[in-house]
Amino acid sequence: MIANTQRYEQKVFEIAKLNNEVKELRSEFVDRRSELMKLKMESTISDKMLEKQIFPSTVPPVKIEVKKEEEKSFFKRIWQ
């Protein structure tokens, strides 16, 4: 009985230790994620690019459209 009680207490302490570790890792994850989001912001990136003498484009992007010609298949020729 005494051995069972000791094992139970060891497991309780181990669970408490693991819960604390999970909380620490979760808070570290949140910190890193917020830091990454700040680094990905357009203003941060543009500031870093200005330091390297890279400026934003003054010409807006243009959408390129490719028109595909209709294929003449064997079956279309037969039915027409």
DOVEX-101195 format. One record per residue: x, y, z of N, C-alpha, C in turn; residue number from 1; residue in three letters. Coordinates in steps of 0.2 Angstrom, whole numbers, plus 2048, in hexadecimal, padded with zeros to 3 digits. Atoms other than C-alpha are relative to their C-alpha. Example, Ala and Ser with C-alpha at 12.3 -4.5 7.8 and 13.67 -1.06 7.14 Angstrom:
<nodes>
 n.east n.north n.up ca.east ca.north ca.up c.east c.north c.up sero lumlum
    804     7FA  800     83E      7EA   827    804     806  800    1    Ala
    7FC     7FA  7FF     844      7FB   824    7FC     805  803    2    Ser
</nodes>
This chain:
<nodes>
 n.east n.north n.up ca.east ca.north ca.up c.east c.north c.up sero lumlum
    804     7FA  800     800      800   800    804     806  800    1    Met
    7FC     7FA  800     80E      80C   804    803     801  7F9    2    Ile
    7FD     7FF  806     816      808   7F4    7FC     803  7FA    3    Ala
    805     7FD  805     806      80C   7EA    7FF     807  801    4    Asn
    800     7F9  7FE     805      81C   7F3    806     804  7FD    5    Thr
    7FA     7FD  802     817      821   7EF    7FF     801  7F8    6    Gln
    800     800  808     814      81C   7DC    7FB     806  7FE    7    Arg
    805     7FB  802     804      827   7DC    802     807  801    8    Tyr
    7FD     7F9  7FF     80D      836   7E3    805     801  7FB    9    Glu
    7FB     7FF  805     81B      834   7D7    7FD     802  7F9   10    Gln
    803     7FE  806     80F      834   7C9    7FC     807  800   11    Lys
    803     7F9  7FF     806      843   7D0    805     805  7FF   12    Val
    7FB     7FB  800     816      84C   7D1    802     801  7F8   13    Phe
    7FE     800  807     81B      847   7BF    7FB     803  7FC   14    Glu
    805     7FC  804     80A      84D   7B8    800     807  801   15    Ile
    7FF     7F8  7FE     80C      85E   7C1    806     803  7FC   16    Ala
    7FA     7FE  803     81E      85F   7BA    7FE     801  7F8   17    Lys
    802     800  807     817      85B   7A8    7FB     805  7FE   18    Leu
    805     7FB  802     809      867   7A9    803     807  800   19    Asn
    7FC     7FA  800     815      875   7AE    804     801  7FA   20    Asn
    7FC     800  806     820      870   79F    7FC     802  7FA   21    Glu
    805     7FE  806     811      871   793    7FE     807  800   22    Val
    802     7F9  7FF     80C      882   79A    806     804  7FD   23    Lys
    7FA     7FD  802     81E      888   797    801     800  7F9   24    Glu
    7FF     801  807     81F      881   786    7FA     804  7FC   25    Leu
    805     7FD  803     80E      888   781    801     808  800   26    Arg
    7FE     7F9  800     813      89A   787    806     802  7FB   27    Ser
    7FB     7FE  805     823      899   77D    7FE     7FF  7F9   28    Glu
    803     801  806     819      893   76E    7FD     807  7FE   29    Phe
    803     7FA  802     80E      8A2   76F    804     806  7FF   30    Val
    7FB     7FB  800     81D      8AE   772    803     800  7F9   31    Asp
    7FD     801  807     825      8A7   762    7FB     802  7FA   32    Arg
    805     7FF  805     815      8A8   758    7FF     807  7FF   33    Arg
    801     7F9  801     812      8BA   75C    806     804  7FD   34    Ser
    7FA     7FD  803     824      8BE   758    801     7FF  7F9   35    Glu
    800     801  808     823      8B6   747    7FB     804  7FD   36    Leu
    805     7FC  804     813      8BF   743    802     807  800   37    Met
    7FE     7F9  801     81B      8CF   747    806     801  7FB   38    Lys
    7FB     7FF  805     82A      8CB   73C    7FD     7FF  7F9   39    Leu
    803     801  806     81E      8C6   72E    7FC     806  7FE   40    Lys
    804     7FA  802     815      8D7   72E    803     804  7FB   41    Met
    7FD     7FC  806     817      8E1   71E    804     806  802   42    Glu
    7FC     7FA  7FE     81D      8F0   728    807     7FE  802   43    Ser
    7FA     803  7FD     82B      8E6   730    805     7FE  7FA   44    Thr
    7FC     803  806     830      8DE   71F    802     806  7FC   45    Ile
    7FE     7FA  804     830      8EF   716    805     804  803   46    Ser
    7FA     7FD  7FD     83B      8F7   723    806     7FC  7FF   47    Asp
    7F9     804  801     848      8E9   722    802     801  7F8   48    Lys
    7FE     7FF  807     847      8EB   70F    803     807  7FE   49    Met
    7FD     7FA  801     84A      8FD   710    807     801  802   50    Leu
    7F9     800  7FD     85A      8FA   71A    804     7FD  7FB   51    Glu
    7FC     804  806     860      8EF   70B    7FF     804  7FA   52    Lys
    801     7FC  806     85B      8FD   6FF    7FC     7FC  7FA   53    Gln
    805     803  805     84D      8F2   6F7    7F9     804  802   54    Ile
    806     7FC  7FF     83E      8FD   6F4    7FA     7FC  7FD   55    Phe
    806     803  802     82C      8F8   6F1    7FE     802  7F8   56    Pro
    801     7FF  807     826      8F7   6DF    7FB     806  7FF   57    Ser
    805     7FA  801     81D      907   6D8    7FB     7FD  7FB   58    Thr
    804     803  805     815      8FC   6CA    7FB     7FB  803   59    Val
    804     805  7FD     806      8F2   6CF    800     7F9  7FC   60    Pro
    7FF     806  804     806      8E0   6CA    7FA     7FF  7FB   61    Pro
    805     801  806     7FD      8DA   6BA    7FE     7F9  800   62    Val
    802     807  800     7F3      8CB   6B9    800     7FD  7F9   63    Lys
    7FF     802  807     7F7      8C0   6AA    7FB     7FA  7FF   64    Ile
    805     805  802     7E9      8B6   6A2    802     7FC  7FA   65    Glu
    7FE     805  805     7ED      8A7   697    7F9     7FD  7FD   66    Val
    806     803  803     7DF      8A2   68B    802     7FA  7FC   67    Lys
    7FF     807  803     7DE      890   686    7FC     7FF  7FA   68    Lys
    805     801  806     7D8      88C   675    7FD     7F9  801   69    Glu
    804     806  800     7CB      87F   673    803     7FB  7FC   70    Glu
    7FD     806  803     7D1      86E   66F    7FB     7FD  7FB   71    Glu
    804     804  804     7CA      865   660    801     7F9  801   72    Lys
    7FF     807  7FF     7C7      854   665    7FD     7FC  7FB   73    Ser
    802     804  805     7C3      845   65B    7F8     7FF  800   74    Phe
    808     801  7FE     7B1      843   663    7FC     806  7FE   75    Phe
    803     7FA  802     7AD      855   660    7FF     801  7F8   76    Lys
    801     800  807     7B0      853   64D    7FB     7FC  7FE   77    Arg
    805     805  802     7A5      844   64C    7F9     803  801   78    Ile
    807     7FE  7FE     796      84C   655    7FE     806  7FC   79    Trp
    802     7FA  802     797      85C   64C    7FE     800  7F8   80    Gln
</nodes>
